[in-house]
Amino acid sequence: MATVRRSLSDLRDNPPTFDRARIEATTDAEILRHQVEDGEITDEDVKTIRLSLHMTQERFATAIRVPLATLRNWEQGRTPPDPAARSLLTIIAKEPELALKALAA
């Protein structure tokens, strides 16, 4: 991405425009979808994915076959999911029913 440099006087004369209502109307699910599309899964997203499935930590940890302590560490930002776990979380975020069905089989 290119860096654009603007002077303070230029910013005062030509302030950037944005749609505050559109920003405020953006849901967590939409933000998560964009992050997944961009290939970014963070520790905050782990909790968002779990909550979007209406699952407790215990149930989600069991469903994705990780220790409960590991899931809690991810959600609290103590440790990030490893690349394999990030891949699994991306799949779950994009196709939750299919992913959980496959894991349950």
PASEBA-1860 file (N, C-alpha, C; in nm, 3 decimals):
! residues 105
1> MATVRRSL> 0.084/-0.116/0.000/0.000/0.000/0.000/0.089/0.124/0.000 ~ 0.055/0.219/-0.081/0.134/0.341/-0.094/0.109/0.432/0.026 ~ 0.212/0.502/0.067/0.201/0.600/0.173/0.169/0.735/0.110 ~ 0.065/0.799/0.161/0.026/0.929/0.111/0.056/1.031/0.220 ~ 0.131/1.131/0.184/0.166/1.234/0.282/0.088/1.361/0.250 ~ 0.021/1.413/0.354/-0.054/1.536/0.338/-0.016/1.629/0.452 ~ -0.013/1.756/0.421/0.022/1.854/0.524/-0.101/1.880/0.611 ~ -0.076/1.933/0.730/-0.184/1.966/0.822/-0.277/2.070/0.761
9> SDLRDNPP> -0.220/2.167/0.692/-0.305/2.270/0.630/-0.391/2.208/0.518 ~ -0.335/2.112/0.445/-0.413/2.044/0.341/-0.529/1.967/0.403 ~ -0.503/1.903/0.516/-0.609/1.829/0.584/-0.717/1.923/0.639 ~ -0.675/2.040/0.687/-0.773/2.138/0.736/-0.859/2.190/0.621 ~ -0.796/2.215/0.507/-0.868/2.269/0.392/-0.955/2.163/0.324 ~ -0.911/2.038/0.326/-0.982/1.928/0.260/-0.993/1.809/0.355 ~ -1.081/1.819/0.455/-1.089/1.709/0.551/-1.139/1.581/0.484 ~ -1.090/1.467/0.530/-1.137/1.340/0.473/-1.285/1.321/0.505
17> TFDRARIE> -1.354/1.253/0.416/-1.496/1.226/0.439/-1.514/1.077/0.468 ~ -1.609/1.046/0.553/-1.643/0.909/0.584/-1.787/0.905/0.630 ~ -1.848/0.790/0.619/-1.987/0.772/0.655/-1.996/0.712/0.795 ~ -2.011/0.798/0.894/-2.015/0.755/1.034/-2.128/0.655/1.058 ~ -2.244/0.676/0.996/-2.357/0.585/1.014/-2.324/0.445/0.962 ~ -2.255/0.439/0.850/-2.218/0.309/0.794/-2.117/0.238/0.884 ~ -2.023/0.313/0.938/-1.924/0.255/1.028/-1.994/0.201/1.152 ~ -2.084/0.280/1.211/-2.154/0.238/1.332/-2.247/0.119/1.306
25> ATTDAEIL> -2.297/0.107/1.183/-2.389/-0.003/1.149/-2.318/-0.133/1.118 ~ -2.186/-0.130/1.105/-2.111/-0.251/1.074/-2.116/-0.346/1.193 ~ -2.159/-0.469/1.167/-2.174/-0.567/1.275/-2.043/-0.642/1.299 ~ -2.034/-0.706/1.414/-1.917/-0.788/1.444/-1.904/-0.901/1.342 ~ -2.018/-0.956/1.300/-2.014/-1.065/1.201/-1.955/-1.016/1.069 ~ -1.988/-0.893/1.028/-1.933/-0.838/0.904/-1.782/-0.814/0.918 ~ -1.742/-0.763/1.032/-1.599/-0.741/1.055/-1.524/-0.874/1.051 ~ -1.580/-0.974/1.118/-1.518/-1.107/1.117/-1.510/-1.161/0.975
33> RHQVEDGE> -1.617/-1.146/0.898/-1.618/-1.196/0.760/-1.507/-1.132/0.679 ~ -1.490/-1.001/0.695/-1.382/-0.932/0.622/-1.245/-0.980/0.667 ~ -1.227/-1.001/0.796/-1.099/-1.050/0.846/-1.070/-1.189/0.793 ~ -1.172/-1.273/0.789/-1.153/-1.408/0.736/-1.117/-1.401/0.588 ~ -1.188/-1.316/0.513/-1.159/-1.300/0.370/-1.016/-1.251/0.349 ~ -0.968/-1.168/0.441/-0.832/-1.117/0.431/-0.729/-1.214/0.488 ~ -0.774/-1.325/0.543/-0.683/-1.424/0.598/-0.630/-1.388/0.736 ~ -0.703/-1.305/0.808/-0.658/-1.261/0.941/-0.750/-1.316/1.049
41> ITDEDVKT> -0.699/-1.406/1.129/-0.772/-1.455/1.246/-0.689/-1.417/1.367 ~ -0.746/-1.337/1.457/-0.675/-1.294/1.577/-0.738/-1.359/1.700 ~ -0.677/-1.338/1.815/-0.730/-1.396/1.937/-0.871/-1.343/1.968 ~ -0.900/-1.216/1.934/-1.034/-1.163/1.956/-1.135/-1.236/1.868 ~ -1.092/-1.276/1.750/-1.182/-1.343/1.657/-1.221/-1.482/1.705 ~ -1.135/-1.547/1.781/-1.168/-1.680/1.831/-1.296/-1.671/1.914 ~ -1.302/-1.573/2.000/-1.421/-1.555/2.083/-1.541/-1.516/1.997 ~ -1.521/-1.430/1.899/-1.629/-1.389/1.811/-1.686/-1.508/1.735
49> IRLSLHMT> -1.597/-1.595/1.685/-1.642/-1.715/1.614/-1.724/-1.802/1.709 ~ -1.672/-1.824/1.828/-1.742/-1.909/1.925/-1.878/-1.850/1.960 ~ -1.882/-1.721/1.987/-2.009/-1.658/2.023/-2.108/-1.659/1.907 ~ -2.059/-1.646/1.785/-2.149/-1.650/1.670/-2.216/-1.787/1.655 ~ -2.152/-1.889/1.711/-2.209/-2.025/1.708/-2.292/-2.054/1.833 ~ -2.301/-1.955/1.923/-2.377/-1.968/2.048/-2.329/-2.089/2.129 ~ -2.196/-2.100/2.140/-2.137/-2.212/2.213/-2.060/-2.161/2.334 ~ -2.060/-2.242/2.440/-1.977/-2.211/2.556/-1.832/-2.244/2.521
57> QERFATAI> -1.742/-2.197/2.604/-1.601/-2.231/2.583/-1.582/-2.382/2.588 ~ -1.645/-2.446/2.684/-1.630/-2.591/2.700/-1.678/-2.666/2.576 ~ -1.796/-2.627/2.529/-1.854/-2.696/2.413/-1.772/-2.671/2.287 ~ -1.726/-2.547/2.267/-1.647/-2.515/2.149/-1.513/-2.587/2.151 ~ -1.447/-2.587/2.267/-1.318/-2.656/2.280/-1.334/-2.804/2.248 ~ -1.440/-2.864/2.297/-1.466/-3.005/2.268/-1.492/-3.025/2.118 ~ -1.571/-2.936/2.060/-1.606/-2.949/1.919/-1.485/-2.939/1.827 ~ -1.390/-2.850/1.861/-1.273/-2.834/1.773/-1.153/-2.915/1.823
65> RVPLATLR> -1.177/-2.994/1.927/-1.078/-3.089/1.978/-0.949/-3.023/2.029 ~ -0.967/-2.918/2.108/-0.852/-2.856/2.174/-0.881/-2.851/2.324 ~ -0.779/-2.853/2.407/-0.802/-2.840/2.550/-0.869/-2.706/2.583 ~ -0.955/-2.708/2.683/-1.024/-2.587/2.726/-0.925/-2.477/2.761 ~ -0.817/-2.512/2.828/-0.716/-2.412/2.865/-0.655/-2.345/2.741 ~ -0.637/-2.421/2.635/-0.582/-2.365/2.511/-0.678/-2.263/2.453 ~ -0.806/-2.298/2.447/-0.906/-2.205/2.395/-0.910/-2.078/2.478 ~ -0.905/-2.092/2.609/-0.907/-1.974/2.696/-0.783/-1.888/2.673
73> NWEQGRTP> -0.669/-1.951/2.655/-0.547/-1.875/2.627/-0.559/-1.798/2.496 ~ -0.619/-1.860/2.394/-0.639/-1.791/2.266/-0.731/-1.671/2.285 ~ -0.843/-1.694/2.352/-0.942/-1.587/2.368/-0.890/-1.472/2.453 ~ -0.805/-1.501/2.548/-0.754/-1.396/2.636/-0.624/-1.335/2.583 ~ -0.580/-1.381/2.467/-0.462/-1.323/2.405/-0.330/-1.364/2.467 ~ -0.332/-1.466/2.552/-0.206/-1.512/2.613/-0.117/-1.581/2.511 ~ -0.180/-1.664/2.428/-0.106/-1.731/2.320/-0.192/-1.726/2.195 ~ -0.130/-1.703/2.080/-0.209/-1.702/1.955/-0.230/-1.844/1.905
81> PDPAARSL> -0.338/-1.864/1.830/-0.355/-1.996/1.768/-0.239/-2.022/1.672 ~ -0.191/-2.145/1.668/-0.084/-2.179/1.574/-0.142/-2.180/1.432 ~ -0.057/-2.190/1.329/-0.107/-2.184/1.192/-0.215/-2.287/1.160 ~ -0.201/-2.409/1.211/-0.302/-2.512/1.185/-0.435/-2.474/1.249 ~ -0.429/-2.424/1.371/-0.551/-2.383/1.441/-0.614/-2.263/1.372 ~ -0.533/-2.168/1.325/-0.586/-2.053/1.250/-0.658/-2.100/1.125 ~ -0.601/-2.200/1.057/-0.666/-2.254/0.938/-0.800/-2.316/0.974 ~ -0.803/-2.394/1.081/-0.928/-2.455/1.125/-1.030/-2.348/1.161
89> LTIIAKEP> -0.988/-2.245/1.232/-1.079/-2.137/1.271/-1.132/-2.062/1.149 ~ -1.048/-2.044/1.048/-1.092/-1.979/0.925/-1.200/-2.063/0.858 ~ -1.179/-2.193/0.852/-1.279/-2.282/0.792/-1.409/-2.277/0.871 ~ -1.399/-2.280/1.003/-1.519/-2.273/1.087/-1.591/-2.140/1.067 ~ -1.516/-2.032/1.055/-1.579/-1.901/1.036/-1.651/-1.893/0.902 ~ -1.595/-1.956/0.799/-1.656/-1.950/0.665/-1.769/-2.050/0.648 ~ -1.754/-2.170/0.700/-1.853/-2.278/0.683/-1.873/-2.350/0.816 ~ -1.936/-2.284/0.912/-1.944/-2.343/1.047/-2.017/-2.477/1.053
97> ELALKALA> -2.130/-2.488/0.986/-2.207/-2.613/0.995/-2.127/-2.730/0.937 ~ -2.070/-2.710/0.820/-1.993/-2.818/0.756/-1.869/-2.855/0.838 ~ -1.798/-2.754/0.887/-1.676/-2.780/0.963/-1.707/-2.856/1.091 ~ -1.808/-2.812/1.165/-1.842/-2.880/1.291/-1.897/-3.020/1.265 ~ -1.970/-3.036/1.155/-2.021/-3.170/1.120/-1.905/-3.262/1.087 ~ -1.807/-3.212/1.013/-1.690/-3.294/0.977/-1.609/-3.331/1.101 ~ -1.596/-3.237/1.194/-1.520/-3.264/1.316/-1.593/-3.363/1.407 ~ -1.724/-3.364/1.401/-1.802/-3.454/1.486/-1.804/-3.597/1.432
105> A> -1.773/-3.613/1.303/-1.779/-3.746/1.241/-1.667/-3.835/1.289
END
